[in-house]
């Protein structure tokens, strides 16, 4: 005979949207550079599309405002489309770079400017190439600001970044 006062216990139901997140290691690349240039001069070099094109050596379009687009045409390698996430004239420029973020932060005055540059959210397999690429671009930015030139060091830099990643 069944007990009328007994409660049946059902096994817990699995929630339909209760799967665990996938976990992926991502990294951050950071550089600090100083320039004997005014804050306004360095800001112009990193926030004006014509100047970015000149030192990066790839055609660039930049809408200088939050929500604006950045487009860099890397020719045979394809192009990059990003969105400006933060735009604080003379101090901060952040935009998406694929599924990561590029951060340009400036501090300075009329005589000298310090650049804090970071690329956040870099996948491990892209570390050496992006490390060497940004290193080269920062060298080219310095050359642009100083009116100098130097040989392209990308291949050597990439080898250095590959070796730096080995433990």
Secondary structure, DSSP 8 states (H G I E B T S, - for coil): ---TT----------TT--------EEEEEEEEEESS-HHHHHHHHH-HHHHHHHH-S-EEE--STT-EEEEE-GGG-EEEEEEEEEETTTEEEEEETTEEEEEEEEE-SS-EEEEEEEEEEEGGGHHHHHHHHHHHHHHHHHHHHT------HHHHHHHHHHHT--
